[in-house]
Amino acid sequence: MEPVLIPWDCADGLYEAYWRRPEAYLDEHVRRGMSIWARVGPAAEQRAVRSLRDDLASGRGERNRDLVELDAAELGERLLIA
């Protein structure tokens, strides 16, 4: 098992793809391409969107400002090698 780094400009659309572009998660079209929302349900999705929107508007998202310097991040994705 090997960790898979997710580049900041990942175009795949998986949940982790927008880690350095959090405003993308506010776009319903972007979220529809992510299977996680079907698993957690619409209520959890709307709470997450509301919380993110509030964080971005208030500047609380700045607490993760150090991520902006990274070109790629290890976010838990793994490649299984047999």
N, CA, C and O atoms as a Maestro MAE file, in Angstrom:
{
 s_m_m2io_version
 :::
 2.0.0
}

f_m_ct {
 s_m_title
 :::
 protein
 m_atom[328] {
  # First column is atom index #
  i_m_mmod_type
  r_m_x_coord
  r_m_y_coord
  r_m_z_coord
  i_m_residue_number
  s_m_chain_name
  s_m_pdb_residue_name
  s_m_pdb_atom_name
  i_m_atomic_number
  :::
  1 25 0.857 -1.164 0.000 1 A "MET " " N  " 7
  2 3 0.000 0.000 0.000 1 A "MET " " CA " 6
  3 2 0.907 1.232 0.000 1 A "MET " " C  " 6
  4 15 1.821 1.362 0.815 1 A "MET " " O  " 8
  5 25 0.623 2.124 -0.938 2 A "GLU " " N  " 7
  6 3 1.413 3.347 -1.074 2 A "GLU " " CA " 6
  7 2 0.498 4.569 -0.981 2 A "GLU " " C  " 6
  8 15 -0.593 4.564 -1.550 2 A "GLU " " O  " 8
  9 25 0.930 5.616 -0.270 3 A "PRO " " N  " 7
  10 3 0.128 6.845 -0.248 3 A "PRO " " CA " 6
  11 2 0.115 7.492 -1.631 3 A "PRO " " C  " 6
  12 15 1.100 7.433 -2.367 3 A "PRO " " O  " 8
  13 25 -1.000 8.099 -1.964 4 A "VAL " " N  " 7
  14 3 -1.142 8.816 -3.233 4 A "VAL " " CA " 6
  15 2 -1.276 10.294 -2.907 4 A "VAL " " C  " 6
  16 15 -2.215 10.705 -2.225 4 A "VAL " " O  " 8
  17 25 -0.343 11.082 -3.391 5 A "LEU " " N  " 7
  18 3 -0.415 12.531 -3.197 5 A "LEU " " CA " 6
  19 2 -1.433 13.115 -4.174 5 A "LEU " " C  " 6
  20 15 -1.478 12.724 -5.340 5 A "LEU " " O  " 8
  21 25 -2.231 14.031 -3.702 6 A "ILE " " N  " 7
  22 3 -3.225 14.700 -4.535 6 A "ILE " " CA " 6
  23 2 -2.680 16.081 -4.892 6 A "ILE " " C  " 6
  24 15 -2.470 16.905 -4.002 6 A "ILE " " O  " 8
  25 25 -2.446 16.350 -6.190 7 A "PRO " " N  " 7
  26 3 -1.929 17.670 -6.575 7 A "PRO " " CA " 6
  27 2 -2.970 18.753 -6.336 7 A "PRO " " C  " 6
  28 15 -4.170 18.483 -6.362 7 A "PRO " " O  " 8
  29 25 -2.521 19.957 -6.108 8 A "TRP " " N  " 7
  30 3 -3.429 21.058 -5.781 8 A "TRP " " CA " 6
  31 2 -4.414 21.334 -6.912 8 A "TRP " " C  " 6
  32 15 -5.525 21.805 -6.665 8 A "TRP " " O  " 8
  33 25 -4.016 21.044 -8.150 9 A "ASP " " N  " 7
  34 3 -4.872 21.340 -9.303 9 A "ASP " " CA " 6
  35 2 -5.499 20.077 -9.889 9 A "ASP " " C  " 6
  36 15 -5.810 20.025 -11.079 9 A "ASP " " O  " 8
  37 25 -5.679 19.082 -9.066 10 A "CYS " " N  " 7
  38 3 -6.268 17.807 -9.497 10 A "CYS " " CA " 6
  39 2 -7.582 18.066 -10.227 10 A "CYS " " C  " 6
  40 15 -8.450 18.779 -9.724 10 A "CYS " " O  " 8
  41 25 -7.721 17.486 -11.410 11 A "ALA " " N  " 7
  42 3 -8.922 17.677 -12.221 11 A "ALA " " CA " 6
  43 2 -9.856 16.479 -12.146 11 A "ALA " " C  " 6
  44 15 -10.884 16.463 -12.822 11 A "ALA " " O  " 8
  45 25 -9.527 15.485 -11.347 12 A "ASP " " N  " 7
  46 3 -10.289 14.245 -11.288 12 A "ASP " " CA " 6
  47 2 -11.704 14.435 -10.772 12 A "ASP " " C  " 6
  48 15 -12.630 13.807 -11.285 12 A "ASP " " O  " 8
  49 25 -11.895 15.276 -9.781 13 A "GLY " " N  " 7
  50 3 -13.221 15.514 -9.226 13 A "GLY " " CA " 6
  51 2 -13.527 14.700 -7.988 13 A "GLY " " C  " 6
  52 15 -14.610 14.838 -7.418 13 A "GLY " " O  " 8
  53 25 -12.602 13.853 -7.553 14 A "LEU " " N  " 7
  54 3 -12.834 13.124 -6.318 14 A "LEU " " CA " 6
  55 2 -12.910 14.110 -5.153 14 A "LEU " " C  " 6
  56 15 -12.471 15.254 -5.272 14 A "LEU " " O  " 8
  57 25 -13.457 13.672 -4.050 15 A "TYR " " N  " 7
  58 3 -13.694 14.562 -2.912 15 A "TYR " " CA " 6
  59 2 -12.448 15.364 -2.537 15 A "TYR " " C  " 6
  60 15 -12.540 16.564 -2.283 15 A "TYR " " O  " 8
  61 25 -11.307 14.726 -2.502 16 A "GLU " " N  " 7
  62 3 -10.078 15.381 -2.076 16 A "GLU " " CA " 6
  63 2 -9.494 16.330 -3.125 16 A "GLU " " C  " 6
  64 15 -8.551 17.062 -2.828 16 A "GLU " " O  " 8
  65 25 -10.036 16.331 -4.342 17 A "ALA " " N  " 7
  66 3 -9.446 17.094 -5.449 17 A "ALA " " CA " 6
  67 2 -9.377 18.596 -5.197 17 A "ALA " " C  " 6
  68 15 -8.517 19.273 -5.760 17 A "ALA " " O  " 8
  69 25 -10.252 19.118 -4.377 18 A "TYR " " N  " 7
  70 3 -10.357 20.570 -4.228 18 A "TYR " " CA " 6
  71 2 -9.807 21.071 -2.896 18 A "TYR " " C  " 6
  72 15 -10.220 22.120 -2.402 18 A "TYR " " O  " 8
  73 25 -8.885 20.327 -2.327 19 A "TRP " " N  " 7
  74 3 -8.365 20.673 -1.000 19 A "TRP " " CA " 6
  75 2 -7.761 22.068 -0.946 19 A "TRP " " C  " 6
  76 15 -7.800 22.706 0.106 19 A "TRP " " O  " 8
  77 25 -7.206 22.556 -2.045 20 A "ARG " " N  " 7
  78 3 -6.622 23.900 -2.041 20 A "ARG " " CA " 6
  79 2 -7.544 24.919 -2.711 20 A "ARG " " C  " 6
  80 15 -7.189 26.091 -2.839 20 A "ARG " " O  " 8
  81 25 -8.724 24.472 -3.136 21 A "ARG " " N  " 7
  82 3 -9.708 25.336 -3.789 21 A "ARG " " CA " 6
  83 2 -11.078 25.078 -3.153 21 A "ARG " " C  " 6
  84 15 -12.004 24.643 -3.838 21 A "ARG " " O  " 8
  85 25 -11.211 25.340 -1.853 22 A "PRO " " N  " 7
  86 3 -12.421 24.930 -1.131 22 A "PRO " " CA " 6
  87 2 -13.711 25.546 -1.659 22 A "PRO " " C  " 6
  88 15 -14.782 24.968 -1.479 22 A "PRO " " O  " 8
  89 25 -13.632 26.692 -2.300 23 A "GLU " " N  " 7
  90 3 -14.848 27.307 -2.832 23 A "GLU " " CA " 6
  91 2 -15.535 26.406 -3.861 23 A "GLU " " C  " 6
  92 15 -16.734 26.548 -4.099 23 A "GLU " " O  " 8
  93 25 -14.798 25.492 -4.468 24 A "ALA " " N  " 7
  94 3 -15.398 24.565 -5.444 24 A "ALA " " CA " 6
  95 2 -16.463 23.692 -4.793 24 A "ALA " " C  " 6
  96 15 -17.427 23.306 -5.453 24 A "ALA " " O  " 8
  97 25 -16.308 23.376 -3.513 25 A "TYR " " N  " 7
  98 3 -17.291 22.541 -2.818 25 A "TYR " " CA " 6
  99 2 -18.650 23.224 -2.687 25 A "TYR " " C  " 6
  100 15 -19.644 22.559 -2.396 25 A "TYR " " O  " 8
  101 25 -18.711 24.535 -2.897 26 A "LEU " " N  " 7
  102 3 -19.982 25.255 -2.832 26 A "LEU " " CA " 6
  103 2 -20.814 25.051 -4.099 26 A "LEU " " C  " 6
  104 15 -22.019 25.303 -4.100 26 A "LEU " " O  " 8
  105 25 -20.178 24.600 -5.163 27 A "ASP " " N  " 7
  106 3 -20.843 24.390 -6.450 27 A "ASP " " CA " 6
  107 2 -21.540 23.025 -6.454 27 A "ASP " " C  " 6
  108 15 -20.884 21.988 -6.361 27 A "ASP " " O  " 8
  109 25 -22.859 23.033 -6.561 28 A "GLU " " N  " 7
  110 3 -23.611 21.771 -6.526 28 A "GLU " " CA " 6
  111 2 -23.187 20.838 -7.654 28 A "GLU " " C  " 6
  112 15 -23.140 19.623 -7.460 28 A "GLU " " O  " 8
  113 25 -22.880 21.379 -8.821 29 A "HIS " " N  " 7
  114 3 -22.441 20.546 -9.948 29 A "HIS " " CA " 6
  115 2 -21.155 19.799 -9.596 29 A "HIS " " C  " 6
  116 15 -21.013 18.625 -9.935 29 A "HIS " " O  " 8
  117 25 -20.232 20.456 -8.931 30 A "VAL " " N  " 7
  118 3 -18.994 19.814 -8.486 30 A "VAL " " CA " 6
  119 2 -19.314 18.720 -7.475 30 A "VAL " " C  " 6
  120 15 -18.795 17.609 -7.582 30 A "VAL " " O  " 8
  121 25 -20.154 19.019 -6.505 31 A "ARG " " N  " 7
  122 3 -20.506 18.030 -5.476 31 A "ARG " " CA " 6
  123 2 -21.207 16.814 -6.058 31 A "ARG " " C  " 6
  124 15 -21.023 15.708 -5.551 31 A "ARG " " O  " 8
  125 25 -22.006 16.983 -7.110 32 A "ARG " " N  " 7
  126 3 -22.718 15.846 -7.698 32 A "ARG " " CA " 6
  127 2 -21.756 14.802 -8.262 32 A "ARG " " C  " 6
  128 15 -22.149 13.649 -8.441 32 A "ARG " " O  " 8
  129 25 -20.529 15.169 -8.543 33 A "GLY " " N  " 7
  130 3 -19.529 14.224 -9.031 33 A "GLY " " CA " 6
  131 2 -18.809 13.473 -7.925 33 A "GLY " " C  " 6
  132 15 -17.897 12.694 -8.207 33 A "GLY " " O  " 8
  133 25 -19.193 13.686 -6.680 34 A "MET " " N  " 7
  134 3 -18.530 13.071 -5.535 34 A "MET " " CA " 6
  135 2 -19.476 12.106 -4.830 34 A "MET " " C  " 6
  136 15 -20.541 12.509 -4.362 34 A "MET " " O  " 8
  137 25 -19.099 10.855 -4.754 35 A "SER " " N  " 7
  138 3 -19.981 9.834 -4.172 35 A "SER " " CA " 6
  139 2 -20.192 10.008 -2.671 35 A "SER " " C  " 6
  140 15 -21.168 9.491 -2.127 35 A "SER " " O  " 8
  141 25 -19.314 10.713 -2.005 36 A "ILE " " N  " 7
  142 3 -19.434 10.859 -0.551 36 A "ILE " " CA " 6
  143 2 -20.778 11.463 -0.146 36 A "ILE " " C  " 6
  144 15 -21.326 11.103 0.895 36 A "ILE " " O  " 8
  145 25 -21.314 12.377 -0.958 37 A "TRP " " N  " 7
  146 3 -22.554 13.062 -0.571 37 A "TRP " " CA " 6
  147 2 -23.744 12.113 -0.592 37 A "TRP " " C  " 6
  148 15 -24.680 12.288 0.189 37 A "TRP " " O  " 8
  149 25 -23.728 11.123 -1.458 38 A "ALA " " N  " 7
  150 3 -24.810 10.128 -1.461 38 A "ALA " " CA " 6
  151 2 -24.760 9.288 -0.187 38 A "ALA " " C  " 6
  152 15 -25.796 8.849 0.314 38 A "ALA " " O  " 8
  153 25 -23.568 9.069 0.329 39 A "ARG " " N  " 7
  154 3 -23.426 8.260 1.545 39 A "ARG " " CA " 6
  155 2 -23.813 9.008 2.805 39 A "ARG " " C  " 6
  156 15 -24.387 8.417 3.719 39 A "ARG " " O  " 8
  157 25 -23.511 10.298 2.873 40 A "VAL " " N  " 7
  158 3 -23.795 11.038 4.109 40 A "VAL " " CA " 6
  159 2 -25.195 11.639 4.122 40 A "VAL " " C  " 6
  160 15 -25.726 11.951 5.187 40 A "VAL " " O  " 8
  161 25 -25.785 11.800 2.963 41 A "GLY " " N  " 7
  162 3 -27.143 12.304 2.874 41 A "GLY " " CA " 6
  163 2 -27.232 13.813 2.712 41 A "GLY " " C  " 6
  164 15 -26.277 14.538 2.993 41 A "GLY " " O  " 8
  165 25 -28.391 14.277 2.255 42 A "PRO " " N  " 7
  166 3 -28.561 15.697 1.952 42 A "PRO " " CA " 6
  167 2 -28.474 16.626 3.158 42 A "PRO " " C  " 6
  168 15 -27.991 17.751 3.033 42 A "PRO " " O  " 8
  169 25 -28.922 16.182 4.297 43 A "ALA " " N  " 7
  170 3 -28.860 17.060 5.484 43 A "ALA " " CA " 6
  171 2 -27.415 17.342 5.866 43 A "ALA " " C  " 6
  172 15 -27.052 18.487 6.135 43 A "ALA " " O  " 8
  173 25 -26.593 16.302 5.889 44 A "ALA " " N  " 7
  174 3 -25.168 16.483 6.222 44 A "ALA " " CA " 6
  175 2 -24.473 17.319 5.160 44 A "ALA " " C  " 6
  176 15 -23.624 18.154 5.470 44 A "ALA " " O  " 8
  177 25 -24.841 17.088 3.903 45 A "GLU " " N  " 7
  178 3 -24.240 17.870 2.815 45 A "GLU " " CA " 6
  179 2 -24.556 19.351 2.989 45 A "GLU " " C  " 6
  180 15 -23.665 20.194 2.880 45 A "GLU " " O  " 8
  181 25 -25.801 19.667 3.257 46 A "GLN " " N  " 7
  182 3 -26.185 21.068 3.404 46 A "GLN " " CA " 6
  183 2 -25.539 21.716 4.632 46 A "GLN " " C  " 6
  184 15 -25.174 22.891 4.591 46 A "GLN " " O  " 8
  185 25 -25.397 20.964 5.715 47 A "ARG " " N  " 7
  186 3 -24.672 21.495 6.893 47 A "ARG " " CA " 6
  187 2 -23.224 21.793 6.526 47 A "ARG " " C  " 6
  188 15 -22.690 22.833 6.909 47 A "ARG " " O  " 8
  189 25 -22.587 20.890 5.790 48 A "ALA " " N  " 7
  190 3 -21.188 21.082 5.395 48 A "ALA " " CA " 6
  191 2 -21.039 22.290 4.479 48 A "ALA " " C  " 6
  192 15 -20.111 23.082 4.640 48 A "ALA " " O  " 8
  193 25 -21.941 22.433 3.528 49 A "VAL " " N  " 7
  194 3 -21.891 23.562 2.598 49 A "VAL " " CA " 6
  195 2 -22.102 24.869 3.355 49 A "VAL " " C  " 6
  196 15 -21.377 25.841 3.141 49 A "VAL " " O  " 8
  197 25 -23.088 24.889 4.233 50 A "ARG " " N  " 7
  198 3 -23.366 26.101 5.028 50 A "ARG " " CA " 6
  199 2 -22.156 26.478 5.889 50 A "ARG " " C  " 6
  200 15 -21.789 27.649 5.976 50 A "ARG " " O  " 8
  201 25 -21.545 25.477 6.519 51 A "SER " " N  " 7
  202 3 -20.379 25.730 7.366 51 A "SER " " CA " 6
  203 2 -19.199 26.246 6.549 51 A "SER " " C  " 6
  204 15 -18.505 27.174 6.964 51 A "SER " " O  " 8
  205 25 -18.977 25.639 5.387 52 A "LEU " " N  " 7
  206 3 -17.878 26.098 4.523 52 A "LEU " " CA " 6
  207 2 -18.137 27.513 4.035 52 A "LEU " " C  " 6
  208 15 -17.235 28.351 4.048 52 A "LEU " " O  " 8
  209 25 -19.350 27.781 3.608 53 A "ARG " " N  " 7
  210 3 -19.685 29.130 3.135 53 A "ARG " " CA " 6
  211 2 -19.435 30.156 4.244 53 A "ARG " " C  " 6
  212 15 -18.878 31.224 3.990 53 A "ARG " " O  " 8
  213 25 -19.844 29.834 5.457 54 A "ASP " " N  " 7
  214 3 -19.616 30.736 6.594 54 A "ASP " " CA " 6
  215 2 -18.125 30.916 6.859 54 A "ASP " " C  " 6
  216 15 -17.666 32.035 7.091 54 A "ASP " " O  " 8
  217 25 -17.372 29.827 6.827 55 A "ASP " " N  " 7
  218 3 -15.923 29.905 7.058 55 A "ASP " " CA " 6
  219 2 -15.238 30.776 6.018 55 A "ASP " " C  " 6
  220 15 -14.395 31.608 6.355 55 A "ASP " " O  " 8
  221 25 -15.598 30.587 4.757 56 A "LEU " " N  " 7
  222 3 -14.970 31.376 3.691 56 A "LEU " " CA " 6
  223 2 -15.347 32.849 3.804 56 A "LEU " " C  " 6
  224 15 -14.505 33.724 3.599 56 A "LEU " " O  " 8
  225 25 -16.603 33.124 4.128 57 A "ALA " " N  " 7
  226 3 -17.060 34.514 4.238 57 A "ALA " " CA " 6
  227 2 -16.438 35.224 5.432 57 A "ALA " " C  " 6
  228 15 -16.151 36.419 5.364 57 A "ALA " " O  " 8
  229 25 -16.230 34.499 6.520 58 A "SER " " N  " 7
  230 3 -15.723 35.121 7.746 58 A "SER " " CA " 6
  231 2 -14.201 35.190 7.804 58 A "SER " " C  " 6
  232 15 -13.642 35.897 8.642 58 A "SER " " O  " 8
  233 25 -13.530 34.460 6.918 59 A "GLY " " N  " 7
  234 3 -12.074 34.418 6.974 59 A "GLY " " CA " 6
  235 2 -11.542 33.304 7.851 59 A "GLY " " C  " 6
  236 15 -10.326 33.148 7.970 59 A "GLY " " O  " 8
  237 25 -12.426 32.516 8.473 60 A "ARG " " N  " 7
  238 3 -11.956 31.405 9.303 60 A "ARG " " CA " 6
  239 2 -11.174 30.384 8.491 60 A "ARG " " C  " 6
  240 15 -10.361 29.644 9.046 60 A "ARG " " O  " 8
  241 25 -11.408 30.333 7.187 61 A "GLY " " N  " 7
  242 3 -10.659 29.422 6.328 61 A "GLY " " CA " 6
  243 2 -9.175 29.738 6.295 61 A "GLY " " C  " 6
  244 15 -8.365 28.900 5.900 61 A "GLY " " O  " 8
  245 25 -8.825 30.929 6.703 62 A "GLU " " N  " 7
  246 3 -7.417 31.341 6.731 62 A "GLU " " CA " 6
  247 2 -6.593 30.515 7.709 62 A "GLU " " C  " 6
  248 15 -5.365 30.502 7.622 62 A "GLU " " O  " 8
  249 25 -7.244 29.831 8.633 63 A "ARG " " N  " 7
  250 3 -6.502 29.014 9.593 63 A "ARG " " CA " 6
  251 2 -5.735 27.887 8.899 63 A "ARG " " C  " 6
  252 15 -4.812 27.315 9.479 63 A "ARG " " O  " 8
  253 25 -6.116 27.566 7.662 64 A "ASN " " N  " 7
  254 3 -5.422 26.535 6.888 64 A "ASN " " CA " 6
  255 2 -4.553 27.145 5.799 64 A "ASN " " C  " 6
  256 15 -4.247 26.493 4.801 64 A "ASN " " O  " 8
  257 25 -4.168 28.366 5.989 65 A "ARG " " N  " 7
  258 3 -3.410 29.119 4.988 65 A "ARG " " CA " 6
  259 2 -2.109 28.427 4.594 65 A "ARG " " C  " 6
  260 15 -1.649 28.595 3.465 65 A "ARG " " O  " 8
  261 25 -1.502 27.651 5.499 66 A "ASP " " N  " 7
  262 3 -0.239 26.986 5.185 66 A "ASP " " CA " 6
  263 2 -0.396 25.954 4.064 66 A "ASP " " C  " 6
  264 15 0.586 25.596 3.415 66 A "ASP " " O  " 8
  265 25 -1.617 25.478 3.833 67 A "LEU " " N  " 7
  266 3 -1.852 24.512 2.753 67 A "LEU " " CA " 6
  267 2 -1.635 25.138 1.377 67 A "LEU " " C  " 6
  268 15 -1.299 24.433 0.426 67 A "LEU " " O  " 8
  269 25 -1.821 26.435 1.264 68 A "VAL " " N  " 7
  270 3 -1.696 27.120 -0.017 68 A "VAL " " CA " 6
  271 2 -0.278 27.005 -0.572 68 A "VAL " " C  " 6
  272 15 -0.074 27.111 -1.781 68 A "VAL " " O  " 8
  273 25 0.675 26.795 0.284 69 A "GLU " " N  " 7
  274 3 2.071 26.681 -0.150 69 A "GLU " " CA " 6
  275 2 2.400 25.309 -0.738 69 A "GLU " " C  " 6
  276 15 3.427 25.154 -1.398 69 A "GLU " " O  " 8
  277 25 1.551 24.324 -0.510 70 A "LEU " " N  " 7
  278 3 1.830 22.964 -0.959 70 A "LEU " " CA " 6
  279 2 1.422 22.755 -2.415 70 A "LEU " " C  " 6
  280 15 0.410 23.292 -2.868 70 A "LEU " " O  " 8
  281 25 2.211 21.975 -3.140 71 A "ASP " " N  " 7
  282 3 1.867 21.594 -4.508 71 A "ASP " " CA " 6
  283 2 1.038 20.316 -4.527 71 A "ASP " " C  " 6
  284 15 0.286 20.074 -5.471 71 A "ASP " " O  " 8
  285 25 1.173 19.500 -3.489 72 A "ALA " " N  " 7
  286 3 0.432 18.247 -3.365 72 A "ALA " " CA " 6
  287 2 0.277 17.938 -1.881 72 A "ALA " " C  " 6
  288 15 1.053 18.409 -1.049 72 A "ALA " " O  " 8
  289 25 -0.745 17.136 -1.562 73 A "ALA " " N  " 7
  290 3 -0.987 16.791 -0.165 73 A "ALA " " CA " 6
  291 2 -1.352 15.311 -0.048 73 A "ALA " " C  " 6
  292 15 -1.982 14.735 -0.935 73 A "ALA " " O  " 8
  293 25 -0.945 14.721 1.056 74 A "GLU " " N  " 7
  294 3 -1.295 13.333 1.364 74 A "GLU " " CA " 6
  295 2 -2.566 13.400 2.194 74 A "GLU " " C  " 6
  296 15 -2.543 13.838 3.345 74 A "GLU " " O  " 8
  297 25 -3.678 12.964 1.605 75 A "LEU " " N  " 7
  298 3 -4.993 13.144 2.222 75 A "LEU " " CA " 6
  299 2 -5.690 11.829 2.534 75 A "LEU " " C  " 6
  300 15 -6.909 11.792 2.704 75 A "LEU " " O  " 8
  301 25 -4.924 10.756 2.608 76 A "GLY " " N  " 7
  302 3 -5.500 9.476 2.989 76 A "GLY " " CA " 6
  303 2 -5.770 8.513 1.850 76 A "GLY " " C  " 6
  304 15 -6.134 7.363 2.094 76 A "GLY " " O  " 8
  305 25 -5.602 8.950 0.617 77 A "GLU " " N  " 7
  306 3 -5.791 8.038 -0.516 77 A "GLU " " CA " 6
  307 2 -4.625 7.062 -0.570 77 A "GLU " " C  " 6
  308 15 -3.480 7.434 -0.314 77 A "GLU " " O  " 8
  309 25 -4.925 5.810 -0.904 78 A "ARG " " N  " 7
  310 3 -3.892 4.770 -0.962 78 A "ARG " " CA " 6
  311 2 -4.002 3.980 -2.255 78 A "ARG " " C  " 6
  312 15 -5.099 3.755 -2.767 78 A "ARG " " O  " 8
  313 25 -2.860 3.564 -2.776 79 A "LEU " " N  " 7
  314 3 -2.778 2.694 -3.934 79 A "LEU " " CA " 6
  315 2 -2.403 1.305 -3.424 79 A "LEU " " C  " 6
  316 15 -1.364 1.130 -2.787 79 A "LEU " " O  " 8
  317 25 -3.248 0.327 -3.708 80 A "LEU " " N  " 7
  318 3 -2.952 -1.039 -3.291 80 A "LEU " " CA " 6
  319 2 -2.164 -1.728 -4.385 80 A "LEU " " C  " 6
  320 15 -2.571 -1.736 -5.547 80 A "LEU " " O  " 8
  321 25 -1.038 -2.303 -4.011 81 A "ILE " " N  " 7
  322 3 -0.163 -2.984 -4.962 81 A "ILE " " CA " 6
  323 2 -0.123 -4.468 -4.569 81 A "ILE " " C  " 6
  324 15 0.226 -4.820 -3.442 81 A "ILE " " O  " 8
  325 25 -0.481 -5.309 -5.512 82 A "ALA " " N  " 7
  326 3 -0.491 -6.753 -5.230 82 A "ALA " " CA " 6
  327 2 0.763 -7.406 -5.780 82 A "ALA " " C  " 6
  328 15 0.939 -8.617 -5.642 82 A "ALA " " O  " 8
  :::
 }
 m_bond[327] {
  # First column is bond index #
  i_m_from
  i_m_to
  i_m_order
  :::
  1 1 2 1
  2 2 3 1
  3 3 4 2
  4 3 5 1
  5 5 6 1
  6 6 7 1
  7 7 8 2
  8 7 9 1
  9 9 10 1
  10 10 11 1
  11 11 12 2
  12 11 13 1
  13 13 14 1
  14 14 15 1
  15 15 16 2
  16 15 17 1
  17 17 18 1
  18 18 19 1
  19 19 20 2
  20 19 21 1
  21 21 22 1
  22 22 23 1
  23 23 24 2
  24 23 25 1
  25 25 26 1
  26 26 27 1
  27 27 28 2
  28 27 29 1
  29 29 30 1
  30 30 31 1
  31 31 32 2
  32 31 33 1
  33 33 34 1
  34 34 35 1
  35 35 36 2
  36 35 37 1
  37 37 38 1
  38 38 39 1
  39 39 40 2
  40 39 41 1
  41 41 42 1
  42 42 43 1
  43 43 44 2
  44 43 45 1
  45 45 46 1
  46 46 47 1
  47 47 48 2
  48 47 49 1
  49 49 50 1
  50 50 51 1
  51 51 52 2
  52 51 53 1
  53 53 54 1
  54 54 55 1
  55 55 56 2
  56 55 57 1
  57 57 58 1
  58 58 59 1
  59 59 60 2
  60 59 61 1
  61 61 62 1
  62 62 63 1
  63 63 64 2
  64 63 65 1
  65 65 66 1
  66 66 67 1
  67 67 68 2
  68 67 69 1
  69 69 70 1
  70 70 71 1
  71 71 72 2
  72 71 73 1
  73 73 74 1
  74 74 75 1
  75 75 76 2
  76 75 77 1
  77 77 78 1
  78 78 79 1
  79 79 80 2
  80 79 81 1
  81 81 82 1
  82 82 83 1
  83 83 84 2
  84 83 85 1
  85 85 86 1
  86 86 87 1
  87 87 88 2
  88 87 89 1
  89 89 90 1
  90 90 91 1
  91 91 92 2
  92 91 93 1
  93 93 94 1
  94 94 95 1
  95 95 96 2
  96 95 97 1
  97 97 98 1
  98 98 99 1
  99 99 100 2
  100 99 101 1
  101 101 102 1
  102 102 103 1
  103 103 104 2
  104 103 105 1
  105 105 106 1
  106 106 107 1
  107 107 108 2
  108 107 109 1
  109 109 110 1
  110 110 111 1
  111 111 112 2
  112 111 113 1
  113 113 114 1
  114 114 115 1
  115 115 116 2
  116 115 117 1
  117 117 118 1
  118 118 119 1
  119 119 120 2
  120 119 121 1
  121 121 122 1
  122 122 123 1
  123 123 124 2
  124 123 125 1
  125 125 126 1
  126 126 127 1
  127 127 128 2
  128 127 129 1
  129 129 130 1
  130 130 131 1
  131 131 132 2
  132 131 133 1
  133 133 134 1
  134 134 135 1
  135 135 136 2
  136 135 137 1
  137 137 138 1
  138 138 139 1
  139 139 140 2
  140 139 141 1
  141 141 142 1
  142 142 143 1
  143 143 144 2
  144 143 145 1
  145 145 146 1
  146 146 147 1
  147 147 148 2
  148 147 149 1
  149 149 150 1
  150 150 151 1
  151 151 152 2
  152 151 153 1
  153 153 154 1
  154 154 155 1
  155 155 156 2
  156 155 157 1
  157 157 158 1
  158 158 159 1
  159 159 160 2
  160 159 161 1
  161 161 162 1
  162 162 163 1
  163 163 164 2
  164 163 165 1
  165 165 166 1
  166 166 167 1
  167 167 168 2
  168 167 169 1
  169 169 170 1
  170 170 171 1
  171 171 172 2
  172 171 173 1
  173 173 174 1
  174 174 175 1
  175 175 176 2
  176 175 177 1
  177 177 178 1
  178 178 179 1
  179 179 180 2
  180 179 181 1
  181 181 182 1
  182 182 183 1
  183 183 184 2
  184 183 185 1
  185 185 186 1
  186 186 187 1
  187 187 188 2
  188 187 189 1
  189 189 190 1
  190 190 191 1
  191 191 192 2
  192 191 193 1
  193 193 194 1
  194 194 195 1
  195 195 196 2
  196 195 197 1
  197 197 198 1
  198 198 199 1
  199 199 200 2
  200 199 201 1
  201 201 202 1
  202 202 203 1
  203 203 204 2
  204 203 205 1
  205 205 206 1
  206 206 207 1
  207 207 208 2
  208 207 209 1
  209 209 210 1
  210 210 211 1
  211 211 212 2
  212 211 213 1
  213 213 214 1
  214 214 215 1
  215 215 216 2
  216 215 217 1
  217 217 218 1
  218 218 219 1
  219 219 220 2
  220 219 221 1
  221 221 222 1
  222 222 223 1
  223 223 224 2
  224 223 225 1
  225 225 226 1
  226 226 227 1
  227 227 228 2
  228 227 229 1
  229 229 230 1
  230 230 231 1
  231 231 232 2
  232 231 233 1
  233 233 234 1
  234 234 235 1
  235 235 236 2
  236 235 237 1
  237 237 238 1
  238 238 239 1
  239 239 240 2
  240 239 241 1
  241 241 242 1
  242 242 243 1
  243 243 244 2
  244 243 245 1
  245 245 246 1
  246 246 247 1
  247 247 248 2
  248 247 249 1
  249 249 250 1
  250 250 251 1
  251 251 252 2
  252 251 253 1
  253 253 254 1
  254 254 255 1
  255 255 256 2
  256 255 257 1
  257 257 258 1
  258 258 259 1
  259 259 260 2
  260 259 261 1
  261 261 262 1
  262 262 263 1
  263 263 264 2
  264 263 265 1
  265 265 266 1
  266 266 267 1
  267 267 268 2
  268 267 269 1
  269 269 270 1
  270 270 271 1
  271 271 272 2
  272 271 273 1
  273 273 274 1
  274 274 275 1
  275 275 276 2
  276 275 277 1
  277 277 278 1
  278 278 279 1
  279 279 280 2
  280 279 281 1
  281 281 282 1
  282 282 283 1
  283 283 284 2
  284 283 285 1
  285 285 286 1
  286 286 287 1
  287 287 288 2
  288 287 289 1
  289 289 290 1
  290 290 291 1
  291 291 292 2
  292 291 293 1
  293 293 294 1
  294 294 295 1
  295 295 296 2
  296 295 297 1
  297 297 298 1
  298 298 299 1
  299 299 300 2
  300 299 301 1
  301 301 302 1
  302 302 303 1
  303 303 304 2
  304 303 305 1
  305 305 306 1
  306 306 307 1
  307 307 308 2
  308 307 309 1
  309 309 310 1
  310 310 311 1
  311 311 312 2
  312 311 313 1
  313 313 314 1
  314 314 315 1
  315 315 316 2
  316 315 317 1
  317 317 318 1
  318 318 319 1
  319 319 320 2
  320 319 321 1
  321 321 322 1
  322 322 323 1
  323 323 324 2
  324 323 325 1
  325 325 326 1
  326 326 327 1
  327 327 328 2
  :::
 }
}
